[in-house]
Amino acid sequence: MVENRPWLTAFSHLVVILGVLVIAFPVWMTFVASTHDQETMLRPPVPIWPGTHLYANYREVILNGYGGKVGSVPLAMTLFNSMVMALGIVFGKLLISIIAAFAIVYFKFPLRMTFFWAIFVTLMLPVEVRIVPTYGVVANLGMLDSYAVVVTVSRQVQVTDAVPQWNLLMAMAMLAMLPPVLVVIFMQRQFVRGLVETEK
């Protein structure tokens, strides 16, 4: 029997609301910063409401890149690069995983369980463990500073002779967040089904 405790329900809702606010506030401030000009962002206090430069800022980063400086890459190109690499990695991993799973499940061969546990253990390794080996592999393949490894938003912050243009950086960050957010929104039913479905 489930007890009806209004105070507990109210407290639970309050915790959820506070959690949403804590998570959503940085995203809101990123959006706000992307709608102002550089002078406003450098002048205290920091605005908390959208400005009037939304179209100009987003058009600038999409078509010309970060501030239109020499060597800057339009964000439209970097997003396309990211899409190509992400789709290639996803389909490649799916293909390899399906073949490996099929072989381990349906074929009897020596060291079958050893290979299974080796694959399983590597899936549990955190990303930090793989950073240095991944860099070494990319360097040995001659892929540094190439199409395949273009990381853009974080690189633009590292300026030595000028103040970062935070309004353009925040516009780039918002556009970079958009693809994964859309995937979560439109595929949330599939995500939930994968977590709660008992028949595997």
VOPAKE-594615 format. One line per 10 residues: number of its first residue (from 0); for each residue x, y, z of N, C-alpha, C, O. Coordinates in pm, whole numbers. Example, Ala and Ser with C-alpha at 12.3 -4.5 7.8 and 13.67 -1.06 7.14 Angstrom:
0	1319 -569 780 1230 -450 780 1320 -330 780 1424 -332 846  1285 -225 708 1367 -106 714 1290 3 787 1341 114 804 $
***
This chain:
0	85 -120 0 0 0 0 88 125 0 180 137 81  61 216 -88 137 340 -100 74 447 -12 -44 480 -28  153 501 80 101 604 170 95 739 100 182 773 20  -7 813 131 -25 946 73 34 1049 167 -26 1082 269  149 1101 133 216 1202 214 236 1327 130 332 1335 54  148 1424 142 158 1545 58 290 1618 76 346 1670 -21  341 1622 199 467 1694 222 583 1627 152 673 1695 102  582 1492 147 688 1421 78 681 1442 -73 783 1456 -140  557 1446 -125 538 1473 -269 587 1613 -304 654 1633 -405  551 1709 -219 594 1847 -243 746 1860 -236 807 1931 -316 $
10	807 1791 -140 952 1796 -126 1020 1733 -248 1119 1785 -298  966 1621 -295 1022 1555 -413 1015 1645 -535 1112 1656 -611  899 1710 -553 885 1802 -666 982 1920 -654 1037 1966 -754  1002 1968 -532 1093 2079 -510 1237 2041 -546 1309 2119 -608  1277 1920 -507 1411 1873 -539 1429 1861 -690 1533 1900 -744  1327 1808 -759 1335 1795 -904 1344 1931 -971 1423 1951 -1063  1262 2026 -925 1263 2160 -983 1399 2228 -962 1452 2290 -1054  1454 2216 -841 1585 2275 -813 1693 2210 -900 1783 2278 -949  1683 2079 -918 1779 2010 -1004 1772 2058 -1148 1875 2078 -1212  1650 2077 -1198 1633 2127 -1335 1690 2268 -1348 1754 2301 -1448 $
20	1666 2352 -1246 1718 2489 -1251 1871 2491 -1250 1933 2569 -1323  1930 2406 -1168 2077 2400 -1161 2136 2357 -1296 2238 2409 -1339  2070 2262 -1361 2120 2214 -1489 2091 2313 -1602 2174 2333 -1690  1973 2376 -1597 1930 2462 -1707 1993 2601 -1701 2005 2667 -1804  2034 2647 -1582 2085 2784 -1570 2210 2808 -1656 2214 2910 -1725  2311 2720 -1654 2427 2744 -1742 2389 2746 -1890 2445 2825 -1967  2294 2661 -1930 2251 2661 -2070 2183 2793 -2104 2206 2850 -2211  2100 2843 -2011 2033 2971 -2033 2135 3085 -2045 2122 3171 -2132  2236 3086 -1957 2336 3192 -1961 2419 3183 -2089 2462 3285 -2143  2442 3061 -2138 2512 3045 -2265 2431 3105 -2379 2485 3174 -2465 $
30	2302 3077 -2379 2215 3134 -2482 2210 3287 -2473 2218 3356 -2574  2197 3338 -2351 2193 3483 -2332 2321 3547 -2384 2316 3648 -2455  2435 3490 -2348 2563 3546 -2394 2575 3544 -2545 2639 3631 -2603  2512 3445 -2609 2521 3436 -2756 2434 3538 -2827 2440 3547 -2949  2354 3614 -2754 2266 3711 -2817 2309 3856 -2793 2238 3949 -2830  2427 3874 -2732 2477 4009 -2704 2603 4035 -2786 2660 3943 -2845  2646 4160 -2787 2771 4194 -2853 2887 4180 -2755 2866 4161 -2635  3010 4190 -2807 3128 4169 -2725 3141 4272 -2615 3179 4238 -2503  3108 4398 -2643 3121 4503 -2542 3030 4477 -2423 3070 4498 -2309  2909 4432 -2449 2816 4404 -2339 2867 4290 -2253 2852 4294 -2131 $
40	2926 4188 -2314 2974 4074 -2238 3097 4107 -2154 3123 4040 -2053  3172 4208 -2193 3291 4247 -2116 3262 4354 -2012 3349 4389 -1933  3140 4406 -2013 3105 4513 -1919 3015 4458 -1809 2907 4407 -1839  3057 4466 -1682 2971 4416 -1574 2851 4509 -1555 2858 4628 -1584  2741 4453 -1506 2719 4312 -1471 2684 4229 -1595 2642 4282 -1698  2702 4097 -1582 2671 4008 -1693 2519 4004 -1713 2447 3982 -1615  2468 4024 -1834 2323 4023 -1856 2264 3883 -1835 2330 3782 -1860  2140 3882 -1790 2071 3754 -1770 1950 3741 -1863 1875 3644 -1855  1931 3841 -1951 1821 3835 -2047 1875 3850 -2188 1976 3917 -2208  1811 3787 -2286 1862 3790 -2424 1877 3931 -2479 1804 4023 -2440 $
50	1973 3947 -2570 1997 4075 -2634 1943 4079 -2775 1853 4004 -2812  2000 4168 -2855 1949 4193 -2990 2043 4146 -3100 2019 4176 -3217  2150 4074 -3066 2249 4034 -3166 2243 3884 -3198 2342 3828 -3245  2131 3822 -3173 2119 3677 -3196 2148 3642 -3342 2233 3558 -3370  2077 3707 -3433 2093 3673 -3575 2234 3703 -3623 2293 3622 -3695  2290 3817 -3584 2423 3855 -3630 2529 3758 -3579 2618 3718 -3655  2521 3721 -3452 2622 3631 -3395 2617 3492 -3457 2719 3435 -3495  2496 3437 -3467 2483 3302 -3521 2519 3299 -3670 2579 3203 -3718  2482 3404 -3743 2519 3409 -3884 2671 3418 -3900 2728 3357 -3990  2734 3493 -3813 2880 3508 -3819 2952 3376 -3800 3039 3341 -3878 $
60	2915 3301 -3695 2988 3177 -3666 2954 3067 -3766 3039 2983 -3797  2832 3066 -3818 2793 2961 -3912 2861 2981 -4047 2909 2885 -4108  2865 3106 -4095 2917 3132 -4230 3064 3168 -4233 3134 3132 -4328  3114 3238 -4131 3251 3289 -4135 3343 3228 -4030 3465 3245 -4039  3288 3160 -3932 3371 3105 -3826 3386 3203 -3712 3310 3300 -3701  3483 3177 -3626 3503 3256 -3504 3561 3393 -3538 3681 3408 -3556  3474 3493 -3545 3518 3629 -3569 3568 3657 -3709 3618 3766 -3736  3555 3560 -3799 3600 3580 -3936 3749 3601 -3949 3796 3657 -4049  3828 3556 -3848 3972 3578 -3853 4037 3484 -3953 3975 3386 -3997  4162 3514 -3989 4234 3433 -4086 4255 3292 -4028 4301 3277 -3915 $
70	4223 3193 -4106 4239 3055 -4061 4119 3000 -3988 4117 2881 -3955  4019 3082 -3960 3901 3032 -3890 3816 2949 -3986 3811 2975 -4106  3749 2850 -3930 3668 2758 -4009 3521 2784 -3979 3483 2789 -3862  3437 2801 -4081 3293 2820 -4055 3237 2704 -3975 3273 2588 -3998  3149 2734 -3881 3094 2631 -3795 3012 2531 -3874 3002 2414 -3836  2952 2575 -3985 2877 2481 -4068 2966 2368 -4117 2924 2253 -4124  3091 2401 -4151 3183 2297 -4198 3225 2204 -4084 3232 2083 -4103  3251 2260 -3967 3292 2176 -3855 3178 2085 -3809 3202 1971 -3769  3055 2135 -3813 2941 2050 -3778 2926 1937 -3878 2893 1824 -3841  2949 1967 -4005 2942 1863 -4106 3054 1760 -4085 3031 1640 -4096 $
80	3175 1809 -4053 3285 1718 -4023 3250 1626 -3905 3274 1506 -3910  3193 1686 -3801 3156 1608 -3683 3050 1504 -3717 3056 1391 -3668  2954 1542 -3801 2850 1447 -3840 2909 1329 -3917 2873 1214 -3893  3000 1360 -4011 3063 1253 -4089 3140 1159 -3998 3129 1037 -4011  3219 1216 -3907 3298 1132 -3817 3209 1053 -3722 3235 935 -3698  3105 1117 -3666 3017 1047 -3571 2944 932 -3639 2938 822 -3584  2890 957 -3757 2819 850 -3828 2914 737 -3867 2879 619 -3858  3033 773 -3910 3131 670 -3945 3169 584 -3826 3178 462 -3837  3190 648 -3710 3226 574 -3588 3110 487 -3543 3130 371 -3506  2988 542 -3545 2871 465 -3500 2850 342 -3585 2837 231 -3533 $
90	2847 360 -3717 2822 246 -3805 2938 147 -3801 2917 26 -3812  3060 197 -3787 3174 106 -3777 3168 22 -3650 3192 -98 -3653  3136 87 -3538 3125 13 -3412 3009 -86 -3415 3021 -198 -3365  2898 -44 -3473 2784 -136 -3483 2820 -259 -3565 2787 -372 -3527  2887 -238 -3677 2924 -350 -3764 3019 -446 -3692 2999 -567 -3695  3122 -390 -3628 3218 -475 -3558 3153 -545 -3439 3180 -663 -3415  3067 -473 -3365 3002 -532 -3248 2908 -645 -3287 2904 -748 -3220  2832 -627 -3394 2740 -732 -3439 2816 -857 -3480 2777 -969 -3445  2923 -837 -3555 3002 -953 -3600 3064 -1025 -3480 3061 -1148 -3472  3122 -946 -3385 3185 -1007 -3268 3081 -1080 -3181 3106 -1191 -3135 $
100	2965 -1017 -3159 2861 -1080 -3078 2810 -1208 -3144 2788 -1309 -3076  2791 -1205 -3273 2743 -1324 -3345 2842 -1439 -3333 2804 -1554 -3311  2971 -1406 -3346 3074 -1511 -3338 3081 -1570 -3197 3091 -1692 -3182  3075 -1484 -3094 3087 -1533 -2956 2965 -1614 -2915 2979 -1713 -2842  2847 -1576 -2959 2724 -1643 -2917 2700 -1772 -2993 2660 -1872 -2932  2723 -1774 -3121 2679 -1886 -3204 2790 -1983 -3244 2762 -2089 -3300  2917 -1950 -3216 3025 -2039 -3255 3103 -2084 -3131 3122 -2007 -3037  3146 -2208 -3132 3229 -2263 -3026 3373 -2268 -3075 3404 -2340 -3169  3460 -2191 -3011 3600 -2190 -3050 3686 -2168 -2926 3636 -2118 -2825  3812 -2204 -2930 3899 -2189 -2813 3908 -2043 -2767 3911 -1951 -2849 $
110	3912 -2025 -2635 3925 -1893 -2572 3807 -1802 -2602 3820 -1679 -2602  3691 -1862 -2629 3573 -1780 -2661 3537 -1689 -2545 3514 -1569 -2566  3531 -1742 -2422 3495 -1660 -2306 3605 -1560 -2271 3578 -1453 -2216  3728 -1596 -2302 3838 -1501 -2278 3820 -1376 -2364 3837 -1264 -2316  3786 -1396 -2490 3760 -1282 -2578 3638 -1203 -2530 3638 -1080 -2536  3535 -1274 -2484 3416 -1205 -2435 3449 -1114 -2318 3409 -998 -2316  3523 -1166 -2219 3556 -1085 -2102 3655 -974 -2136 3651 -868 -2074  3741 -998 -2232 3832 -891 -2275 3755 -774 -2334 3785 -658 -2306  3655 -806 -2417 3570 -701 -2474 3490 -632 -2364 3478 -509 -2363  3436 -710 -2272 3352 -654 -2166 3433 -561 -2075 3384 -454 -2036 $
120	3555 -601 -2040 3638 -519 -1952 3675 -387 -2019 3674 -283 -1954  3707 -391 -2148 3743 -266 -2217 3627 -169 -2225 3648 -48 -2230  3504 -221 -2225 3387 -131 -2225 3374 -55 -2094 3311 51 -2091  3432 -108 -1987 3420 -45 -1856 3528 60 -1831 3521 132 -1731  3626 70 -1918 3733 167 -1898 3681 309 -1918 3610 334 -2015  3714 403 -1828 3670 542 -1846 3743 608 -1962 3846 561 -2008  3687 720 -2007 3744 791 -2122 3886 840 -2091 3972 840 -2179  3910 882 -1965 4041 937 -1929 4154 837 -1954 4265 877 -1987  4126 708 -1937 4229 607 -1958 4270 598 -2104 4382 560 -2136  4177 633 -2194 4201 615 -2337 4253 741 -2406 4280 738 -2526 $
130	4268 852 -2334 4307 978 -2399 4447 969 -2457 4467 996 -2576  4546 931 -2376 4685 926 -2423 4704 820 -2532 4764 850 -2634  4654 696 -2514 4668 599 -2625 4599 645 -2753 4651 622 -2862  4483 709 -2739 4414 757 -2858 4495 864 -2930 4503 865 -3053  4556 955 -2853 4641 1057 -2913 4760 994 -2985 4798 1036 -3094  4818 890 -2920 4930 822 -2983 4891 756 -3115 4966 762 -3212  4775 693 -3118 4728 630 -3241 4706 733 -3350 4749 714 -3464  4640 845 -3314 4613 950 -3413 4743 1009 -3465 4756 1036 -3584  4841 1029 -3375 4970 1085 -3418 5044 989 -3509 5101 1030 -3610  5043 861 -3476 5113 762 -3559 5048 746 -3696 5115 711 -3793 $
140	4917 771 -3703 4848 763 -3832 4863 889 -3915 4812 897 -4027  4932 989 -3860 4951 1114 -3933 4823 1195 -3947 4806 1266 -4046  4734 1185 -3849 4605 1252 -3857 4597 1381 -3776 4492 1444 -3769  4709 1421 -3713 4706 1545 -3637 4685 1663 -3731 4739 1666 -3841  4606 1762 -3686 4576 1880 -3767 4513 1844 -3901 4543 1907 -4002  4428 1744 -3901 4365 1701 -4025 4214 1710 -4012 4161 1745 -3907  4145 1678 -4122 3999 1683 -4127 3936 1600 -4016 3835 1639 -3957  3996 1485 -3989 3933 1391 -3897 3939 1436 -3752 3859 1388 -3672  4029 1525 -3714 4043 1561 -3573 4018 1709 -3549 4071 1764 -3452  3941 1774 -3629 3909 1914 -3608 3814 1924 -3489 3698 1932 -3531 $
150	3824 1928 -3279 3763 1923 -3147 3684 2043 -3126 3616 2035 -3024  3663 2241 -3242 3670 2384 -3282 3641 2477 -3166 3717 2571 -3144  3536 2455 -3093 3494 2551 -2990 3603 2570 -2886 3640 2684 -2858  3655 2463 -2829 3755 2477 -2723 3883 2540 -2774 3952 2611 -2700  3917 2516 -2901 4039 2571 -2958 4031 2723 -2969 4133 2791 -2958  3913 2777 -2990 3899 2922 -3009 3921 2999 -2879 3952 3118 -2883  3905 2933 -2765 3924 3003 -2637 4071 3032 -2614 4104 3127 -2543  4160 2952 -2671 4302 2964 -2646 4362 3073 -2733 4427 3045 -2834  4339 3197 -2695 4395 3311 -2767 4499 3378 -2677 4480 3386 -2555  4608 3426 -2737 4716 3485 -2659 4726 3635 -2674 4780 3702 -2586 $
160	4675 3688 -2783 4694 3830 -2810 4565 3909 -2807 4564 4026 -2846  4456 3849 -2762 4328 3920 -2760 4235 3854 -2658 4258 3742 -2613  4129 3927 -2625 4027 3874 -2535 3932 3787 -2616 3889 3828 -2724  3899 3667 -2567 3805 3582 -2643 3672 3653 -2666 3622 3723 -2578  3617 3635 -2783 3486 3693 -2814 3378 3598 -2759 3332 3507 -2828  3341 3623 -2635 3254 3530 -2565 3117 3518 -2629 3056 3412 -2623  3069 3623 -2690 2938 3613 -2755 2941 3513 -2870 2847 3434 -2886  3048 3515 -2951 3059 3420 -3061 3089 3278 -3011 3040 3180 -3066  3171 3270 -2906 3200 3139 -2848 3075 3073 -2793 3055 2952 -2808  2989 3152 -2728 2866 3096 -2673 2768 3057 -2783 2693 2960 -2770 $
170	2769 3133 -2893 2685 3094 -3007 2734 2961 -3065 2652 2876 -3101  2865 2944 -3074 2919 2817 -3122 2884 2703 -3026 2852 2593 -3070  2891 2731 -2896 2858 2628 -2798 2711 2586 -2808 2679 2467 -2799  2623 2683 -2827 2481 2651 -2840 2456 2566 -2964 2380 2469 -2959  2518 2601 -3075 2501 2522 -3197 2563 2383 -3184 2513 2287 -3242  2673 2373 -3109 2735 2242 -3087 2649 2153 -2998 2649 2031 -3013  2575 2215 -2906 2486 2138 -2819 2360 2091 -2889 2297 1994 -2847  2323 2159 -2997 2195 2133 -3061 2179 1989 -3113 2076 1928 -3086  2277 1932 -3186 2257 1795 -3238 2231 1690 -3130 2134 1615 -3143  2314 1681 -3022 2282 1579 -2921 2151 1603 -2849 2082 1508 -2812 $
180	2115 1731 -2829 1986 1760 -2765 1870 1712 -2851 1774 1655 -2800  1879 1734 -2982 1774 1688 -3072 1765 1536 -3075 1656 1479 -3083  1881 1469 -3068 1880 1323 -3064 1809 1273 -2940 1728 1180 -2947  1838 1334 -2825 1773 1293 -2700 1623 1320 -2704 1544 1237 -2659  1583 1436 -2758 1442 1472 -2761 1363 1376 -2850 1257 1328 -2811  1414 1349 -2970 1338 1269 -3065 1353 1118 -3045 1275 1040 -3100  1452 1077 -2965 1472 933 -2945 1462 892 -2799 1512 787 -2760  1396 977 -2715 1389 945 -2574 1308 820 -2546 1336 748 -2450  1208 792 -2629 1131 668 -2609 1220 546 -2628 1211 450 -2552  1305 549 -2729 1396 437 -2752 1495 422 -2638 1529 310 -2600 $
190	1543 536 -2584 1636 529 -2472 1570 465 -2350 1628 376 -2286  1449 512 -2317 1378 459 -2202 1345 310 -2223 1357 230 -2130  1303 275 -2343 1271 135 -2373 1394 46 -2354 1384 -65 -2303  1510 96 -2397 1632 18 -2379 1671 -1 -2234 1736 -99 -2200  1632 94 -2147 1667 84 -2005 1570 -5 -1927 1612 -73 -1833  1443 -7 -1964 1342 -77 -1884 1298 -209 -1945 1230 -287 -1879  1335 -234 -2069 1290 -357 -2132 1361 -476 -2069 1484 -477 -2058  1284 -577 -2028 1340 -692 -1959 1384 -802 -2054 1477 -876 -2023  1318 -814 -2168 1353 -919 -2263 1467 -872 -2352 1450 -780 -2432  1582 -934 -2339 1698 -897 -2417 1733 -1008 -2515 1829 -996 -2591 $
***
